[in-house]
Amino acid sequence: MTTQILMPALSPTMEEGKLAKWLVKEGDTVKSGDILAEIETDKATMEFEAVDEGKIGRLLVPEGTEGVKVNQPIATLIGDGESADGPADIATAMQSIKDAVAAEAKPPAQPAALKPATPFAVIAPAGRTAEPVAAKPAAVPPPAKGERIFASPLARKIAEQKGIDLAAVQGSGPRGRIVKSDVEAAKAGPVPSTIAKAPPPQAQPAPGGTISGIAPLPDARVFFRPEDYDEIPHDSMRKTIARRLSSAKTLIPHFYLTVDCRIDNLMATRARLNATSPKENGFKLSVNDFVVKACALALMRVPEVNASWTETAILRHKHADVGVAVALDFGLITPIVFRAEEKGLVSISGEVKSLAERARAKKLKPSEFEGGGFAVSNLGMYGIKDFTAVINPPHAAILAVGAGEKRAVVDGDKVAAATVMTVTMSCDHRVIDGATGARFLQVFKQFIEEPASMLL
């Protein structure tokens, strides 16, 4: 039986990707878990594993192809003794598979004494005539509560033929994907009848995504002569950054809170700790490591900030998962330090360095940069005094950290020099009120100005 290998969704937000490299060729025999290809998403390059066994029939998408949509056929998998020769175009191949499934799924002929099933009418699109169609086996229903079922195409066909509800099948393939052996081992059960198969749930823009009365911005090319500029095509990361942050800035009601922190004690503590680092496998703490730890503890102290917005509820997180913005040559990514409140400064420092290195090599896994409830963006190393950052959902806030610099401060009745760092928190006003954000910054300031308090 010929099976289509589809472009995988390697993360919940992935809509398309680049088929960077094939690691198999036509005629190769593969089994579940074998690496078929490298897929480049907007944030990382990931390996794509086989979920069924068989032989590679055709490679339908050449390596290096960009903009391959999720669930688009990219190759075919054939069984032993089958030939890869067949229709060259994908549409014909897909139709032949549907016809084969329909033929195998036909109900047995009824005795003459029984009355044949009454056909039902299909509502036709405008301009076409509706014709009665004989009842077909019920399609496998979508999972409860809109959850997506990850199953191989072959597993879906077998489930449809046997009348097995995939929502009740436990997957044993990569990342819990349902494969052929799972369906064959499952018992057929009643499948709810449905006339039209519901499309899989897709991420929808939040209400209010369209602002009426605002015209789209003009194309910048209309203002310049072609010989006066070079065009640099958008890659997938740049497109994603533009789409997500434009949406975030439009749909999330931002407000900003700024506070100055004296960091002389922090700098002295940092110097003392770094001086104790062993020569082999040592550590070098940065100011940002202290900032991440202080944020994590402040999130646990003021849990109202450690939250995410949904249309039906606010999600209050139980742990401080802090994203750290990392600048790349080709964009920006925010890997996450999970459960940062439980980790020491050395652990946070090593983890952030490792995440940043793998981010620049595009080797991060989606689980390492998706999620979290809070983020830190630090431009202090570039000499930036202060700035504001855009919230990246599902975060409810992001802390923009400026450079520590010597400033004149009033200490009692005297003016003295102190090292001061300005931080500005962008808050989602749907989740965080002004007073709540202010309490968070008070706690953060306490931890930063007196690092020893983080031990209490």
C-alpha positions in Angstrom: 0.0 0.0 0.0 1.5 3.4 -1.0 1.5 5.9 1.8 2.1 9.7 1.5 4.9 11.1 3.7 3.6 14.6 4.8 5.5 17.7 5.8 5.5 17.5 9.6 4.4 20.1 12.1 7.5 20.2 14.2 6.1 22.8 16.6 2.5 23.9 17.5 3.0 27.2 15.6 4.7 25.9 12.5 2.8 26.5 9.3 5.5 25.9 6.7 9.2 25.1 6.6 12.2 24.5 4.4 13.1 20.9 3.4 16.8 21.5 3.9 18.2 18.1 3.2 17.1 14.6 2.3 18.9 11.9 4.3 17.4 9.0 2.2 17.1 8.4 -1.5 14.5 6.7 -3.6 14.6 2.9 -3.1 16.0 3.1 0.5 14.3 0.8 3.1 13.4 2.6 6.3 11.8 1.7 9.6 10.1 3.7 12.4 12.6 6.1 14.0 14.9 6.4 11.0 15.9 9.9 10.1 14.4 10.9 6.7 15.3 14.6 6.3 16.4 17.8 7.9 13.6 20.4 8.2 14.4 24.0 8.8 11.7 26.0 10.7 11.7 29.6 11.4 13.7 29.0 14.6 15.7 25.8 14.2 16.8 22.9 11.9 15.4 19.6 13.1 15.5 16.0 12.1 12.3 14.4 10.7 11.8 10.7 11.7 10.0 8.0 9.9 6.8 6.7 11.7 6.2 3.7 9.5 8.3 1.0 7.8 8.7 0.5 4.1 10.6 1.6 1.1 11.0 5.2 -0.2 9.1 5.3 -3.5 9.4 8.9 -4.7 10.8 12.1 -3.3 8.2 14.6 -4.3 9.9 17.7 -2.9 13.5 18.5 -3.8 15.9 19.3 -0.9 16.4 23.1 -0.5 12.7 23.8 -1.2 11.4 26.7 1.0 7.8 27.4 2.0 6.7 23.8 2.1 3.3 23.8 3.8 2.6 21.5 6.8 0.8 18.3 5.7 1.9 18.8 2.1 3.1 15.4 0.6 6.9 15.4 0.3 7.5 11.7 -0.5 5.9 8.3 -0.9 6.4 5.1 1.1 5.7 1.8 -0.6 5.5 -1.8 0.7 7.6 -4.8 -0.3 7.0 -5.8 -3.9 5.3 -2.6 -4.8 6.5 -0.3 -7.6 7.2 3.4 -7.2 6.0 3.9 -10.8 2.6 5.6 -10.9 1.0 9.0 -11.4 3.6 11.7 -11.4 1.4 14.4 -10.0 0.4 14.6 -6.3 -3.3 15.2 -6.9 -3.7 12.1 -9.0 -1.8 10.0 -6.5 -3.9 11.3 -3.6 -7.1 10.5 -5.6 -6.0 7.0 -6.3 -5.4 6.4 -2.6 -8.8 7.8 -1.7 -10.4 5.5 -4.3 -8.6 2.5 -2.9 -9.7 3.3 0.6 -13.3 3.8 -0.5 -13.3 0.5 -2.4 -12.0 -1.5 0.6 -14.4 0.2 3.0 -17.5 -0.7 1.1 -20.1 -2.5 3.3 -21.0 -6.1 2.3 -24.0 -6.6 0.0 -27.3 -6.7 1.8 -29.8 -9.5 1.5 -32.5 -9.0 -1.1 -35.2 -8.8 1.5 -33.6 -5.9 3.2 -34.2 -2.4 1.9 -31.0 -0.6 0.8 -29.9 2.3 2.8 -31.6 5.6 2.0 -29.2 8.0 0.3 -28.8 11.4 1.7 -28.6 14.7 -0.1 -25.3 16.7 -0.2 -25.4 20.4 -0.1 -23.6 21.5 -3.3 -21.5 24.7 -3.7 -23.1 27.6 -5.5 -23.4 26.9 -9.2 -23.4 23.1 -8.9 -26.2 20.7 -8.6 -26.5 18.5 -5.6 -26.8 14.8 -6.2 -27.8 12.0 -3.7 -24.8 10.1 -2.5 -24.9 6.7 -0.8 -23.9 6.7 2.9 -20.2 6.1 3.5 -18.4 4.9 6.5 -18.2 7.6 9.2 -15.0 9.6 9.2 -12.8 9.5 12.3 -14.0 12.3 14.5 -11.7 15.0 15.7 -10.4 14.6 19.2 -12.3 16.0 22.2 -11.8 19.7 23.1 -10.1 20.5 19.8 -6.9 18.6 20.5 -4.9 17.5 17.5 -4.3 13.8 16.8 -0.8 13.0 15.5 -1.0 9.9 13.4 0.7 8.6 10.3 -1.4 8.6 7.0 -1.3 4.8 6.9 -2.6 4.6 10.5 -5.4 7.0 9.6 -6.5 4.8 6.7 -6.5 1.6 8.7 -8.4 3.3 11.5 -11.0 4.6 9.0 -11.4 1.1 7.5 -11.8 -0.6 10.9 -13.9 2.1 12.4 -11.4 2.9 15.2 -11.5 6.2 17.0 -8.0 7.5 16.9 -8.7 9.7 20.0 -8.8 6.5 22.0 -5.5 5.1 20.7 -2.3 5.5 22.5 0.6 6.3 20.1 4.0 4.6 20.4 5.8 6.4 17.6 8.1 9.4 17.9 6.6 12.2 20.2 3.5 10.0 20.8 2.5 9.7 17.1 0.1 6.9 16.3 1.5 4.4 13.9 0.3 1.3 12.0 1.0 -1.2 14.8 -1.0 0.9 17.3 -4.1 0.9 15.2 -3.7 -2.8 14.3 -3.5 -3.6 18.1 -6.6 -1.5 18.9 -10.1 -2.9 19.0 -12.7 -1.4 16.7 -15.3 0.6 18.6 -18.4 2.8 17.7 -17.4 5.9 15.8 -19.7 8.8 15.9 -21.4 9.4 12.6 -20.7 12.6 10.7 -21.6 13.8 7.3 -18.7 16.1 6.7 -15.3 15.6 8.2 -14.3 18.5 10.4 -11.1 20.2 9.5 -8.3 19.9 12.0 -8.2 22.8 14.5 -5.9 25.6 13.5 -4.5 28.5 15.5 -6.8 31.5 15.0 -6.0 35.1 15.6 -7.3 36.6 18.8 -10.6 38.5 18.6 -10.0 42.0 17.3 -7.2 41.0 15.0 -8.6 43.1 12.2 -8.7 46.8 12.8 -11.3 48.4 10.5 -10.6 51.7 8.9 -6.8 51.3 8.9 -5.3 51.0 5.5 -2.3 48.7 4.9 1.1 50.4 4.8 2.5 51.3 1.3 5.3 49.2 -0.2 8.5 51.0 0.5 9.7 50.3 -3.0 7.4 53.0 -4.4 9.6 55.7 -2.8 13.0 54.6 -4.2 14.5 53.8 -7.6 15.5 50.2 -8.1 19.1 51.0 -8.6 19.3 52.7 -5.2 18.8 49.6 -3.1 19.4 45.8 -2.8 16.6 43.5 -2.1 17.2 40.9 0.6 14.4 38.3 0.5 12.7 37.5 3.8 13.6 34.2 5.3 11.2 32.2 7.4 12.5 33.6 10.7 12.1 37.2 9.6 8.6 36.6 8.3 7.6 35.0 11.6 9.1 37.8 13.7 7.3 40.4 11.6 4.0 38.5 11.8 4.1 37.6 15.5 5.4 40.9 16.9 3.1 43.0 14.6 0.2 40.9 16.0 1.4 41.2 19.6 1.9 45.0 19.5 -1.5 45.4 17.9 -3.6 43.0 20.0 -1.8 43.2 23.4 -2.5 46.4 25.4 1.1 47.2 26.5 1.9 49.6 29.4 5.4 50.3 30.8 6.9 50.6 34.2 10.5 51.8 34.7 12.8 51.6 37.8 16.4 52.4 38.5 18.5 49.8 40.4 21.8 50.5 42.2 24.0 47.5 41.4 27.2 48.3 43.2 26.6 45.4 45.7 25.7 43.1 42.8 28.9 44.0 40.9 31.0 43.3 44.1 29.2 40.0 44.7 29.7 39.0 41.1 33.4 39.8 41.3 33.9 37.8 44.5 32.0 34.7 43.1 33.9 34.8 39.8 37.2 34.9 41.7 36.3 31.6 43.4 35.7 29.8 40.0 38.0 26.8 39.5 40.5 27.0 36.6 39.1 23.8 35.0 35.4 23.7 34.2 34.9 27.0 35.9 32.2 29.6 35.5 31.9 33.3 34.8 28.7 34.9 36.1 27.2 37.8 34.2 24.9 40.6 35.4 22.2 38.9 33.3 22.5 35.7 35.3 21.6 37.7 38.4 18.7 39.4 36.5 17.3 36.1 35.5 17.4 34.7 39.0 15.9 37.8 40.5 13.1 37.7 38.0 12.4 34.1 38.8 12.2 34.7 42.5 10.1 37.9 42.0 7.7 35.9 39.9 7.2 33.4 42.7 6.8 36.3 45.2 4.2 38.1 42.9 2.5 35.2 41.1 0.0 37.5 39.4 2.7 38.5 37.0 3.6 34.9 36.3 0.7 34.3 34.1 -0.7 34.0 30.5 -3.9 35.3 28.9 -6.5 33.2 27.2 -10.0 34.2 26.1 -11.6 32.2 28.9 -9.2 32.3 31.8 -5.8 33.6 33.0 -3.3 30.8 33.4 -1.3 31.2 36.6 2.0 29.3 36.2 3.4 27.2 39.0 7.0 27.7 38.1 9.1 30.6 36.9 10.0 29.7 33.2 12.0 32.7 32.1 12.8 33.4 28.5 16.2 35.0 27.6 16.3 37.0 24.3 19.2 36.0 22.2 20.3 38.1 19.2 21.2 36.1 16.1 22.8 37.1 12.9 19.6 36.2 11.2 17.0 37.3 13.7 16.0 36.9 17.4 15.0 33.9 19.5 14.0 33.5 23.2 15.1 30.2 24.7 13.7 29.4 28.1 15.3 28.6 31.5 12.7 26.4 33.0 12.1 26.3 36.7 14.6 29.1 37.1 13.5 29.7 40.7 15.0 26.3 41.6 18.4 26.8 40.0 21.5 28.5 41.3 23.4 31.2 39.5 26.1 28.9 38.1 23.4 26.5 36.7 21.5 29.4 35.1 24.7 30.8 33.7 25.7 27.5 32.1 22.2 26.9 30.7 21.9 30.3 29.2 25.3 30.0 27.5 24.4 26.5 26.1 21.0 27.7 24.9 22.5 30.7 23.2 25.2 28.6 21.4 22.7 26.1 20.1 20.3 28.9 19.1 23.0 30.5 16.9 23.6 27.1 15.3 19.8 26.6 14.8 20.0 23.4 16.9 17.3 24.3 19.5 14.4 22.0 20.0 10.9 23.6 20.0 10.4 22.6 23.6 13.4 24.8 24.5 12.0 28.1 23.1 8.2 27.7 23.1 6.1 28.6 26.2 7.2 30.4 29.3 5.4 33.2 31.1 8.1 35.9 31.3 11.1 37.1 29.4 14.3 39.2 29.8 15.8 41.3 27.0 19.2 42.8 27.9 20.9 45.4 25.6 23.2 46.7 28.3 26.3 45.1 26.7 25.7 47.5 23.8 25.7 50.6 26.0 21.9 51.1 25.7 20.7 53.1 28.8 17.0 52.1 28.6 14.5 50.8 26.0 11.1 49.1 25.8 10.5 45.6 24.5 7.5 44.0 22.8 5.7 41.2 24.7 6.0 37.8 23.0 2.9 35.7 23.8 2.2 33.6 25.7 4.3 35.8 28.0 2.4 38.5 30.0 5.5 40.7 30.5 9.1 41.3 29.4 11.8 43.1 31.2 14.1 45.4 29.1 17.5 45.7 30.9 19.8 48.7 30.2 23.5 49.2 30.9 24.9 49.7 34.4 26.6 53.1 34.4 28.0 55.6 36.9 25.5 58.3 37.8 25.1 60.9 40.5 22.6 59.8 43.1 21.3 61.5 46.3 22.3 59.5 49.3 20.8 61.1 52.4 21.9 64.7 52.2 24.9 64.0 50.0 25.4 63.5 46.3 27.4 60.4 45.5 28.4 58.3 42.5 26.7 54.9 42.1 26.4 52.3 39.4 22.8 52.4 38.2 20.9 50.1 35.9 17.6 51.1 34.4 15.0 48.4 33.7 11.6 48.8 32.0 8.9 46.2 32.2 6.3 45.9 29.4 3.1 44.5 30.8 0.0 43.0 29.2 -2.8 45.0 30.8 -5.2 42.2 30.3 -3.3 40.2 32.9 -1.3 42.7 34.9 -2.6 45.9 36.5 -0.4 48.8 37.3 -0.1 48.2 41.0 0.7 44.5 40.4 3.5 45.4 38.0 4.8 47.9 40.5 4.9 45.4 43.3 6.9 43.0 41.1 9.5 45.6 40.3 9.8 46.5 44.0 10.6 42.9 44.8 13.0 42.6 41.7 14.8 45.8 42.8 15.3 44.4 46.3 16.9 41.2 45.0 19.1 43.1 42.5 20.3 45.8 45.0 20.9 43.2 47.7 21.8 39.9 46.0 22.2 38.1 49.4 18.4 38.5 49.8 18.0 35.9 47.1 19.2 33.3 49.6 16.4 34.0 52.1 
